[in-house]
Amino acid sequence: MTMPSKIPAVQWGRKLPRITIDAEKCTVPFLCKKCLQTCPTAVFRVDRVMAKEKRLEEMDPRVDGNYVLSVRRRDKCTVCNKCIDVCPANALRIELG
């Protein structure tokens, strides 16, 4: 008896979009979260910056640079541009191959 083959999660031949986040414009993503709430496929996530030990004492989301927006699932992006439309800082850019 043969086992069913597993369907790959990535479609071969599909070019993934390039998502650029301007960290100088997007300074407090943990407070804003508009792109996180709008994206239907959950492409983005907010990460804590662990570079400086003094920041570990108080991880206040209102302080610039304590949190940074990153792309978690670029392969799930459908290029709907909803995140670009709702970004108040105009910090996101999506380019197709």
N, C-alpha and C positions, 0 to 999 in steps of 0.2 A: 504494500500500500504506500503510495507516495504522499508526502506531506504537502499541504498547499503552500505555494511560494508566498513570501511576504512582500507586500506591495511597498515600494520605497516611498518615504515621506516627501522626498524632493522629486519634482518632475524633471527628468533629464532634458537638457536643452533649453530650459527656461533661464533667462538672465535675471538675476536678483537685482532689485533696485539698490542704489547707493543712498543711504540716509546719513545726512550730515547734521550734527548738532553743534551750534555755536555756544560754547560754554561761557563766553564773555557776556552774551545776551541772556542766556538761561541761567540765572544765578540762584534762584530759590525754587527748584522744581518740586520740592516736597510740599510746599505751600500751594503752588499753582495747580499741578496735576491735571490740567485741562487736556493735554494730549493723551494722558493715560486713560482718562474717562471717555474720551471721544473715539479712540481707536477701536474698531470692531474686532480686531484680531490680536490685541494685546502685544503690540510690537515693542513697546517701551517699558523701561523699569527705572526706578530711582535707587541709586546706590549711595551708601555712606562713604565719605572720604576718610581713609584711615592713615593718610600720609603724616599728619602731625599729631603728636601725642597730646598736646594741649587741647586739641579739638575733641579728644575722647572724654575729657572731663565733662564737657557740656555740649551735647549734640543738638543744639537749638536749630530747628528748621528755618528760622527767620534770618540766621546769619549766612551771608553769602559764602558759598564754597564748602559748606558742611555736607551738602548732598549734591549729587551730579546725576543728570539724566543720561541714560545709555540705551542702546538698541539691544534688545534681548532676542527677538525672533525676526530677523530681517527676511527670512524665507517666507514668512506669513504675510508680509506687506502686500496689499492689493493695489497700492498707489491710488487710494481714494482721495487723498489730500485733505481729509478732515482735520488731521492734526495741524497742518499748515494753516488752515482757515481759522482755527481757534487759538493759536499761539499768540498771546499778547505781546511777546517780545520779538516776534518774527525771527526765531532762532532755529527753525527747522528748514531743511531743504531735501527734497527727494529727486533723484535723477535716475532715469532708466538707461541701461546699458548703451 
